[in-house]
Amino acid sequence: MTSATDVVAAMTAALVGRTAAGDRIAVPGDLPLQPDQFPALKVRIVAEGKTSTGRGTIGFTTLVTIRVQGEVSEPVDPDDDLLVATIMAKLLVLKRQAERAIIGDGALFRIVQQLASVTTQFAYGVQAQRLAGIQSDYVFEIYEGAEDFAAIEDEPIDAIDLAASHYPPAGLTASLPL
């Protein structure tokens, strides 16, 4: 019984203390960061798609896309190529650390069927400081069966009243158990 939330929790646990970001991992990934909190990682679910495993059964192969955003920042002169290269190197190290922490985590891979794909994009911005970021989308395949979709609990029946209110009095009332 695995859900997307379980996968995010396992990914977050895999990342804590295993990258330059240390324990600076924000979940959900849209939390704002202060300038003294870099490098940092942000983790969030961005997509989920279910495909039925067949007719007449409750079962889905579910693809869960989880985005890991890594950010590094240094105050630099935008024209200083050496510092720009330093930031890029820090970014590549952070990306590789996160990748190794996630892909090498046994606890995570015990709850998923497979890691279907990883796509990484890089982003750079120039303001008063140079902020660089990675955005890695990890697509995990999990199985969700009938046990993941709990049945609605019925209220116990303790009496049946068959009295008809629209017709002449002729009804049957029974108390359970008989």
C-alpha positions in Angstrom: 0.0 0.0 0.0 2.1 2.9 -1.3 0.9 6.4 -2.2 2.6 9.5 -3.7 2.8 10.9 -0.2 4.8 7.8 0.9 7.2 8.3 -2.0 7.8 12.0 -1.2 8.4 11.1 2.5 10.9 8.4 1.5 12.7 10.8 -0.9 12.9 13.5 1.7 14.3 11.1 4.2 16.9 9.9 1.6 18.0 13.5 1.0 18.4 14.7 4.6 22.0 15.0 5.4 23.3 13.5 2.2 23.7 16.7 0.1 25.3 20.1 0.6 21.8 21.3 1.5 22.0 19.3 4.7 18.6 19.3 6.3 17.3 22.4 4.3 14.7 20.5 2.4 11.4 22.2 2.0 8.2 20.1 1.5 6.1 21.3 -0.3 8.6 22.8 -2.7 7.1 26.3 -3.0 8.2 27.5 0.4 10.2 30.7 0.2 13.9 30.7 1.3 16.0 33.3 3.0 19.4 34.3 1.5 21.2 32.5 4.3 19.5 29.2 3.5 21.4 28.2 0.4 22.1 25.6 -0.9 18.6 24.2 -0.4 16.3 21.6 -1.9 12.6 21.7 -2.5 10.5 18.6 -3.0 6.9 18.4 -4.3 4.5 16.2 -6.3 3.8 17.7 -9.7 1.8 15.0 -11.5 0.2 11.6 -11.0 -1.3 9.4 -13.6 -3.1 6.1 -13.1 -3.5 3.3 -15.7 -5.9 0.4 -15.0 -4.4 -3.0 -14.7 -7.5 -4.6 -16.3 -11.2 -5.0 -16.3 -13.1 -6.4 -13.4 -10.4 -5.6 -10.8 -9.3 -2.6 -8.8 -5.7 -2.1 -9.6 -3.6 0.7 -11.1 -0.1 1.2 -12.3 0.5 4.8 -11.1 3.2 7.1 -12.3 4.1 9.7 -9.8 6.3 12.7 -10.9 8.1 14.3 -8.0 10.1 17.5 -8.6 13.3 18.1 -6.7 14.5 21.7 -7.0 18.0 22.6 -5.9 19.2 26.1 -5.5 22.6 27.7 -4.9 23.3 31.4 -4.6 26.4 33.6 -4.3 26.7 37.3 -4.5 28.8 37.9 -7.6 29.5 40.3 -10.4 27.5 39.0 -13.4 30.6 39.7 -15.6 32.9 37.5 -13.3 33.2 34.3 -15.3 35.2 32.6 -12.6 32.5 33.0 -9.9 29.8 32.0 -12.4 31.8 28.8 -13.1 32.1 28.2 -9.4 28.3 28.5 -8.9 27.8 26.1 -11.8 30.2 23.6 -10.2 28.3 23.9 -6.9 25.0 23.3 -8.8 26.3 20.2 -10.5 27.7 18.8 -7.2 24.3 19.4 -5.6 22.5 17.8 -8.5 24.8 14.7 -8.3 24.5 14.5 -4.5 20.7 14.5 -4.7 20.6 12.0 -7.6 22.9 9.6 -5.7 20.9 10.0 -2.5 17.6 9.2 -4.2 18.7 6.5 -6.6 20.9 4.8 -4.0 18.3 4.7 -1.2 17.1 1.2 -0.5 14.1 2.2 1.7 12.7 4.3 -1.2 13.1 1.5 -3.7 11.3 -1.0 -1.4 8.1 1.0 -1.8 8.2 1.7 -5.5 8.2 -0.7 -8.5 10.8 1.3 -10.4 12.2 4.7 -11.2 10.8 5.2 -14.7 12.8 8.3 -15.7 14.7 11.3 -14.5 14.8 14.6 -16.4 16.9 17.6 -15.2 16.8 21.2 -16.3 19.1 24.0 -15.3 18.2 27.6 -14.6 20.3 30.7 -14.1 19.3 34.2 -13.2 21.1 37.5 -12.8 20.0 40.2 -10.3 22.0 41.7 -7.5 23.2 38.1 -7.0 23.4 35.1 -9.3 21.0 32.3 -8.4 21.4 29.0 -10.1 19.0 26.1 -9.9 18.3 22.6 -11.0 14.9 21.1 -11.5 14.9 17.3 -11.6 11.7 15.4 -12.2 11.8 11.8 -10.9 9.0 9.6 -12.3 8.3 6.6 -10.1 6.0 3.7 -10.9 4.0 2.3 -8.0 1.1 -0.2 -7.8 -2.1 0.7 -6.2 -4.5 -2.2 -5.6 -7.9 -2.7 -3.9 -6.3 -2.4 -0.5 -5.3 1.2 -1.3 -8.9 2.2 -1.9 -10.6 1.5 1.4 -14.2 0.5 1.2 -16.8 2.8 2.7 -17.8 1.4 6.1 -21.5 0.6 6.3 -23.5 1.4 9.4 -24.8 -1.7 11.1 -28.5 -2.5 10.6 -30.2 -3.1 14.0 -33.8 -2.7 13.0 -36.0 -2.9 9.9 -39.3 -0.9 9.7 -41.6 -1.9 6.8 -44.6 0.1 7.9 -46.1 1.9 4.9 -47.2 5.4 5.8 -49.1 6.1 2.6 -51.3 3.0 2.7 -53.8 1.6 5.2 -52.1 0.3 8.3 -50.7 -3.1 7.4 -47.0 -3.2 8.2 -44.3 -5.4 9.5 -41.7 -4.4 12.1 -38.8 -6.7 13.0 -36.0 -6.2 15.5 -32.6 -7.6 14.8 -31.1 -10.0 15.8 -34.1 -12.4 15.4 
